[in-house]
Amino acid sequence: MDKTKVTGQSMPRILVTGASGFVGTGLCSQLLSKGFSVTAALRKPPTPFRDERIRSVYIGHINELTDWTRATANSDFVVHLAGRAHVMREHTVNPITAYREVNVAGTVNLANSAVSAGVKRFIYMSSVKVNGEENDQAYTELKDACPNDPYGMSKMEAELELMKIATKNKMELVIIRPPLVYGPGVKANFLSLLKLVDYSIPLPLASIRNRRSFIYLGNLIDCVIKCLTHPAAAGRIYLVSDDQDMSTPELIRIIAASMNRRAVFFPFPTSLLQSAGQLLGRAEVVSRILGSLTIDMSRIKKETGWTPPYSPETGLMNTVQWFKNRSAL
């Protein structure tokens, strides 16, 4: 891991949106340790950020009308994590409109405020879903974007608008596209997987030979900090991962070993698993379990020298330890 602190001016100032979230909480702590002065943009008062060294600014709902003036004032950097997250069970009548309101219009509004405030570099947390949902060959930054759902479309559209703003105003932009992020505090499907493995339930995955890229929270945070400070990152899009792909059964085996559990698999036709997913309204979840989605992160390694400081085994062990502590409460 890069142990160097930010050099140059005293206490570079950074705004982090989504600061109280899964990625934001850990990122803010690391930024403090690296010598940044951190402002956390939070949607709801009155609870301030848990670390009193961090300045909290409440911005309310994120859209084209959000007033970012106080948050961006005097900031040197912005890391934009906040947004409408991918929803597995969508209940909104018009999902693409809801995503665009937050992820596109809200992001454009923030970027314009950042330009007015004189922000030097803007980090945008996008998603591999801009590239697509499944592949036979690893995605690269040079592959044409091909989002398959409203979330991915909104992320792609936000990227395009940010590029226009950055080019016109000479604000440095870095776009990061991670795959599924896991680590302490993880929610949604990965948390459900942890619970399933903990129950030691036999799973119908013996025939699965897929490959998937993941990224541990600690690796993603380290990557963001590298992209904040490395000259070569300006104006780039980076696909990032743990740089060690694995199949779904391999992932489960590592989790089970960290839990002192035994992973038990039995063969089952994938076509029937897919049909069951359709019937239960969980087709996308089943697709992730069965399908492949891999990332080639050669660009960021070559241009910045960044490599993940944590192995998947370490990342999963830390995640399992958090899960055990959580379960014991």
C-alpha positions as CSV (number, residue, x, y, z in Angstrom):
1,M,0.0,0.0,0.0
2,D,1.1,3.5,-0.8
3,K,2.2,4.9,2.6
4,T,3.0,8.4,1.4
5,K,0.9,11.3,2.5
6,V,-0.3,14.1,0.3
7,T,2.5,16.7,0.0
8,G,2.4,20.3,-1.1
9,Q,0.0,22.7,0.5
10,S,-1.0,22.1,4.1
11,M,-4.2,20.0,4.5
12,P,-5.6,19.7,1.0
13,R,-9.4,20.0,1.2
14,I,-11.7,17.3,-0.1
15,L,-15.4,16.9,-0.4
16,V,-16.8,13.4,-0.2
17,T,-20.4,12.8,-1.2
18,G,-22.1,9.7,0.1
19,A,-19.7,10.0,3.0
20,S,-21.8,8.0,5.5
21,G,-22.2,5.1,3.1
22,F,-20.5,1.7,2.7
23,V,-17.5,3.1,0.7
24,G,-17.6,6.7,2.0
25,T,-17.1,5.9,5.7
26,G,-13.9,4.0,5.2
27,L,-12.6,6.5,2.6
28,C,-13.1,9.5,4.9
29,S,-11.0,7.8,7.6
30,Q,-8.2,7.0,5.2
31,L,-8.2,10.5,3.8
32,L,-7.8,11.9,7.3
33,S,-4.8,9.6,7.8
34,K,-3.3,10.8,4.5
35,G,-3.4,14.5,5.5
36,F,-6.6,15.7,3.8
37,S,-9.1,18.1,5.4
38,V,-12.4,16.3,4.8
39,T,-15.9,17.6,4.3
40,A,-18.7,15.1,4.3
41,A,-21.8,15.8,2.3
42,L,-24.8,14.2,4.1
43,R,-28.4,14.0,3.0
44,K,-30.1,14.1,6.4
45,P,-29.5,16.1,9.6
46,P,-29.1,16.3,12.5
47,T,-26.5,13.5,13.2
48,P,-23.0,14.8,12.3
49,F,-20.4,12.5,10.8
50,R,-19.1,10.1,13.4
51,D,-15.5,11.6,13.4
52,E,-15.5,15.1,14.8
53,R,-12.5,16.0,12.6
54,I,-14.8,15.8,9.6
55,R,-16.9,18.8,8.7
56,S,-20.5,17.8,7.9
57,V,-22.7,19.6,5.4
58,Y,-26.3,18.7,4.8
59,I,-27.4,18.9,1.2
60,G,-30.8,17.1,1.2
61,H,-32.1,15.3,-1.8
62,I,-29.7,15.1,-4.8
63,N,-31.0,16.5,-8.1
64,E,-30.5,19.4,-10.4
65,L,-31.7,21.8,-7.7
66,T,-29.4,20.7,-4.8
67,D,-27.4,23.6,-3.4
68,W,-23.8,22.4,-3.2
69,T,-22.3,25.9,-2.5
70,R,-21.4,25.3,1.1
71,A,-20.1,21.8,0.4
72,T,-17.8,22.7,-2.5
73,A,-16.6,26.0,-1.1
74,N,-12.8,26.0,-0.8
75,S,-12.5,22.4,-1.9
76,D,-9.5,21.2,-3.9
77,F,-10.9,17.8,-4.6
78,V,-14.3,16.1,-4.9
79,V,-15.0,12.4,-4.6
80,H,-18.6,11.8,-5.8
81,L,-19.9,8.5,-4.3
82,A,-23.5,9.4,-3.7
83,G,-26.2,8.4,-6.1
84,R,-29.3,6.3,-6.7
85,A,-27.9,2.8,-6.2
86,H,-28.7,-0.2,-8.3
87,V,-32.1,-1.6,-7.2
88,M,-32.6,-5.3,-7.5
89,R,-36.4,-5.2,-7.0
90,E,-37.5,-2.0,-8.7
91,H,-40.8,-0.5,-7.7
92,T,-40.6,2.9,-9.3
93,V,-43.0,3.3,-12.3
94,N,-40.3,5.0,-14.4
95,P,-36.9,3.8,-13.2
96,I,-34.8,5.6,-15.8
97,T,-36.3,8.9,-14.8
98,A,-35.5,8.3,-11.2
99,Y,-32.0,7.3,-11.9
100,R,-31.4,10.3,-14.2
101,E,-32.7,12.7,-11.6
102,V,-30.0,11.7,-9.1
103,N,-27.2,10.1,-11.1
104,V,-27.2,12.4,-14.1
105,A,-28.8,15.8,-13.3
106,G,-27.6,15.6,-9.7
107,T,-24.0,14.8,-10.8
108,V,-24.0,17.6,-13.4
109,N,-25.2,20.1,-10.8
110,L,-22.4,19.1,-8.4
111,A,-19.8,19.2,-11.1
112,N,-20.8,22.7,-12.1
113,S,-20.6,23.8,-8.5
114,A,-17.2,22.2,-8.2
115,V,-16.0,24.2,-11.2
116,S,-17.3,27.4,-9.7
117,A,-15.5,26.6,-6.5
118,G,-12.2,26.0,-8.3
119,V,-12.0,22.3,-7.6
120,K,-8.8,20.8,-9.2
121,R,-9.8,17.2,-9.5
122,F,-13.1,15.4,-9.5
123,I,-13.3,11.6,-8.9
124,Y,-16.5,10.0,-10.1
125,M,-17.5,6.5,-8.8
126,S,-19.2,4.9,-11.8
127,S,-19.7,1.2,-12.3
128,V,-18.7,-1.7,-14.5
129,K,-22.3,-1.9,-15.5
130,V,-21.5,0.9,-17.9
131,N,-19.6,-1.7,-19.9
132,G,-22.3,-4.4,-19.5
133,E,-23.5,-7.3,-17.4
134,E,-21.7,-10.4,-18.7
135,N,-18.7,-11.2,-20.9
136,D,-16.6,-13.9,-22.4
137,Q,-13.5,-11.6,-22.6
138,A,-12.5,-9.2,-19.9
139,Y,-13.8,-5.7,-20.2
140,T,-11.3,-2.9,-20.9
141,E,-11.7,0.9,-20.9
142,L,-11.5,0.8,-24.7
143,K,-14.5,-1.4,-25.2
144,D,-17.7,0.5,-26.2
145,A,-20.1,1.1,-23.3
146,C,-23.1,-1.2,-23.4
147,P,-25.2,-0.8,-20.3
148,N,-28.2,-3.1,-20.0
149,D,-30.3,-1.5,-17.4
150,P,-31.5,2.0,-16.3
151,Y,-28.8,2.2,-13.6
152,G,-26.0,1.5,-16.0
153,M,-27.4,3.9,-18.5
154,S,-27.6,6.7,-16.0
155,K,-24.0,6.1,-15.0
156,M,-22.9,6.2,-18.6
157,E,-24.8,9.4,-19.2
158,A,-23.3,11.0,-16.1
159,E,-19.8,10.0,-17.4
160,L,-20.4,11.7,-20.7
161,E,-21.7,14.9,-19.1
162,L,-18.8,15.1,-16.7
163,M,-16.4,14.7,-19.6
164,K,-17.9,17.7,-21.3
165,I,-17.8,19.8,-18.2
166,A,-14.2,18.8,-17.3
167,T,-13.0,19.5,-20.9
168,K,-14.7,22.9,-21.1
169,N,-13.5,24.1,-17.7
170,K,-10.2,22.3,-17.4
171,M,-11.2,20.5,-14.2
172,E,-9.3,17.2,-14.0
173,L,-11.7,14.2,-14.1
174,V,-11.1,10.6,-13.1
175,I,-13.8,8.0,-13.6
176,I,-13.6,4.7,-11.7
177,R,-15.7,1.7,-12.7
178,P,-15.6,-1.0,-10.0
179,P,-17.4,-4.4,-10.1
180,L,-19.2,-5.7,-7.1
181,V,-17.6,-4.3,-3.9
182,Y,-17.4,-6.3,-0.7
183,G,-16.1,-5.7,2.7
184,P,-17.1,-4.9,6.3
185,G,-20.5,-3.2,6.1
186,V,-21.6,-4.8,2.9
187,K,-25.3,-5.2,2.2
188,A,-27.7,-6.6,-0.3
189,N,-26.8,-9.8,-2.2
190,F,-23.3,-10.2,-0.8
191,L,-24.7,-10.1,2.8
192,S,-27.3,-12.6,1.8
193,L,-24.5,-14.9,0.5
194,L,-22.7,-14.6,3.8
195,K,-25.8,-15.7,5.6
196,L,-26.3,-18.6,3.3
197,V,-22.8,-19.9,3.6
198,D,-23.0,-19.5,7.4
199,Y,-26.0,-21.9,7.4
200,S,-23.9,-24.5,5.5
201,I,-26.8,-25.2,3.1
202,P,-25.8,-27.5,0.2
203,L,-25.9,-25.4,-3.0
204,P,-26.6,-26.5,-6.6
205,L,-23.4,-25.0,-8.0
206,A,-21.1,-28.0,-8.6
207,S,-21.2,-27.5,-12.4
208,I,-20.5,-23.8,-12.4
209,R,-17.3,-22.8,-14.1
210,N,-17.7,-19.0,-14.4
211,R,-15.2,-16.2,-13.7
212,R,-16.0,-13.0,-12.0
213,S,-14.1,-9.9,-10.9
214,F,-14.7,-8.4,-7.4
215,I,-13.1,-5.6,-5.4
216,Y,-12.5,-5.5,-1.7
217,L,-13.5,-2.2,0.0
218,G,-10.0,-1.6,1.2
219,N,-8.6,-2.0,-2.3
220,L,-11.2,0.4,-3.8
221,I,-10.4,3.1,-1.1
222,D,-6.7,2.7,-1.8
223,C,-7.4,3.1,-5.5
224,V,-9.4,6.3,-5.0
225,I,-6.6,7.9,-3.0
226,K,-4.1,6.9,-5.8
227,C,-6.4,8.5,-8.4
228,L,-6.6,11.7,-6.3
229,T,-2.9,12.3,-6.3
230,H,-1.3,10.6,-9.4
231,P,-0.7,13.0,-12.3
232,A,-1.4,10.3,-14.9
233,A,-4.9,9.6,-13.6
234,A,-6.2,13.0,-14.9
235,G,-8.7,12.6,-17.7
236,R,-8.8,8.8,-17.4
237,I,-11.4,6.1,-17.0
238,Y,-10.2,3.1,-14.9
239,L,-11.7,-0.3,-14.5
240,V,-10.5,-1.7,-11.2
241,S,-10.7,-5.0,-9.3
242,D,-8.9,-7.3,-6.9
243,D,-6.9,-8.4,-10.0
244,Q,-7.8,-12.0,-9.1
245,D,-10.9,-13.4,-10.7
246,M,-12.7,-16.4,-9.3
247,S,-15.7,-18.6,-9.9
248,T,-18.8,-18.4,-7.7
249,P,-17.9,-21.8,-6.1
250,E,-14.4,-20.6,-5.4
251,L,-15.7,-17.4,-3.8
252,I,-18.0,-19.5,-1.6
253,R,-15.2,-21.9,-0.6
254,I,-13.0,-19.0,0.6
255,I,-15.9,-17.5,2.6
256,A,-16.8,-20.9,4.1
257,A,-13.1,-21.5,5.1
258,S,-13.0,-18.1,6.8
259,M,-16.2,-19.1,8.7
260,N,-14.8,-22.6,9.6
261,R,-17.7,-24.0,7.6
262,R,-17.7,-26.6,4.9
263,A,-18.9,-25.6,1.4
264,V,-21.1,-28.3,-0.1
265,F,-22.1,-28.3,-3.8
266,F,-24.2,-30.6,-5.9
267,P,-24.8,-30.7,-9.6
268,F,-27.9,-29.1,-11.0
269,P,-28.9,-28.1,-14.6
270,T,-28.1,-24.4,-15.1
271,S,-31.2,-24.1,-17.3
272,L,-33.4,-25.1,-14.4
273,L,-31.6,-22.6,-12.1
274,Q,-32.3,-19.8,-14.7
275,S,-35.9,-20.8,-14.9
276,A,-36.3,-20.8,-11.2
277,G,-34.8,-17.3,-11.1
278,Q,-37.3,-16.1,-13.6
279,L,-40.2,-17.6,-11.7
280,L,-39.1,-16.1,-8.4
281,G,-38.3,-12.7,-9.9
282,R,-34.6,-13.1,-9.2
283,A,-33.3,-13.6,-12.7
284,E,-30.6,-11.0,-12.3
285,V,-29.3,-12.6,-9.1
286,V,-29.1,-16.0,-10.8
287,S,-27.4,-14.5,-13.8
288,R,-24.7,-13.1,-11.5
289,I,-24.2,-16.5,-9.8
290,L,-23.9,-18.4,-13.1
291,G,-22.4,-15.9,-15.5
292,S,-19.0,-14.4,-16.0
293,L,-18.0,-10.8,-15.7
294,T,-14.3,-10.0,-15.7
295,I,-12.2,-6.8,-15.8
296,D,-8.8,-6.2,-17.3
297,M,-7.1,-3.5,-15.1
298,S,-3.9,-3.3,-17.1
299,R,-4.4,0.5,-17.8
300,I,-4.4,1.7,-14.2
301,K,-1.4,-0.6,-13.3
302,K,0.6,0.6,-16.2
303,E,-0.2,4.3,-15.9
304,T,-0.2,4.9,-12.1
305,G,1.6,1.8,-10.8
306,W,-1.4,1.0,-8.6
307,T,-2.0,-2.6,-7.6
308,P,-4.5,-3.9,-5.0
309,P,-2.8,-3.9,-1.5
310,Y,-5.1,-6.7,-0.2
311,S,-5.6,-10.2,-1.6
312,P,-9.2,-11.5,-2.0
313,E,-8.4,-14.0,0.8
314,T,-7.6,-11.1,3.2
315,G,-10.5,-9.1,2.1
316,L,-13.0,-11.9,2.5
317,M,-11.5,-12.8,5.9
318,N,-12.0,-9.3,7.1
319,T,-15.5,-9.3,5.7
320,V,-16.4,-12.5,7.5
321,Q,-14.9,-11.3,10.7
322,W,-17.2,-8.2,10.5
323,F,-20.1,-10.5,9.7
324,K,-19.4,-12.7,12.8
325,N,-19.1,-9.6,15.0
326,R,-22.4,-8.3,13.6
327,S,-24.2,-11.6,14.1
328,A,-23.0,-11.8,17.7
329,L,-24.6,-8.5,18.7
